[in-house]
Amino acid sequence: MANLFLGAGLILLGIIYLLAVNDLSTKVYEVRSLRNRLSSVSEQTNRVKRETVQGQSRTQLTEAIRAYPFVPEGSLEYARSSSVAFEAHARP
């Protein structure tokens, strides 16, 4: 009679153990899935933040340019180097 109770108890403990392990493995899988999703959402959030900052930068630059009284460029004249300066510098 005692052996019957011990056998039934062992079978019951085995079933409880299997259920607990199954539940734990299911939770681990869910945690991994959520971590992957979190990583993906975090990357998307960072990308959207960068795009937002870039858009704001353009807007802010445009507003800053309008705030200063810049003069249209017209025709530009660049400084020209004379060959005399280069010849004098090249001599020992």
N, C-alpha and C positions, 0 to 999 in steps of 0.2 A: 504494500500500500504506500509506503514512504517513497519507494522508487517511482511510483506513478506520479506522486505530487512533485518530486524533484524533476522528472522528465517534463511534466506539463509546465513547471516554473521555468525551466531552461528554454523551452519552446516559446513561452510567453516573453521572456527576456530577449530572446533572439529576434522575435518579431518587433518588439519595442526598439531594439538597437537598429534594426534595418530601417524602420520608419524614421528614427532620429537622424541616421546617416543620410537618408534620402532627402529629408527636409533641409539638412545642413548643406548638402551639395546643391540643392535647388537655390538656396539663398546665396551661396557663393557665385553661382551662375548669374543670378539677378544683379549682384553687386558688380560683377565684371561688366555686364551689359550696361549698367548705369554709368560706370566709370568711362567706358568707351563713348557713350552718348554725351557725357559731360565734357570729355575731351573734344569731341566734334563740335558741340555747342560753344565751347570756349574758343576754339579756333574761328568759328563763324563770328562770334562776338568781337574778337580782336580784329578780324578783317573789316567788319562793319565800322568799328571805331576808327580804324585807319582811314577808311574811305570818308567818314564823316569829318575827321580832322583835316584831310586833304581838301575837301570841299569848303570847309570853313576857312582854311588858309587862303584859298583862292579868293573867297569873298572878302576876307579881311585885307588881303593885299590890294584888291580892287578898290576897296573903300579908302585905304591909306593913300593910294596913288591919287585918287580924286581929291583927297584932303590937301595935298601939296600943290602949290601953284607951279606946276611944271610948264616949261616953254616948249612948244613944238620944235623938233630938231632942225628942220629946214635943211640947209646944205652944210655939211661938216667939212672942216679942213683939218687935216692931221699934220702934226709937226713932221718936217722932213729933215733927214740927217744930211749934213754936208760931207762930202768926201774928204774935205780937209781934216776934219776931226778924226776920221778913221785913219787917215794916213799918218797923222801926228801920233796917234795912239799906237800904231803898228811899229813905229820906229823905236829902236832901242835907246 
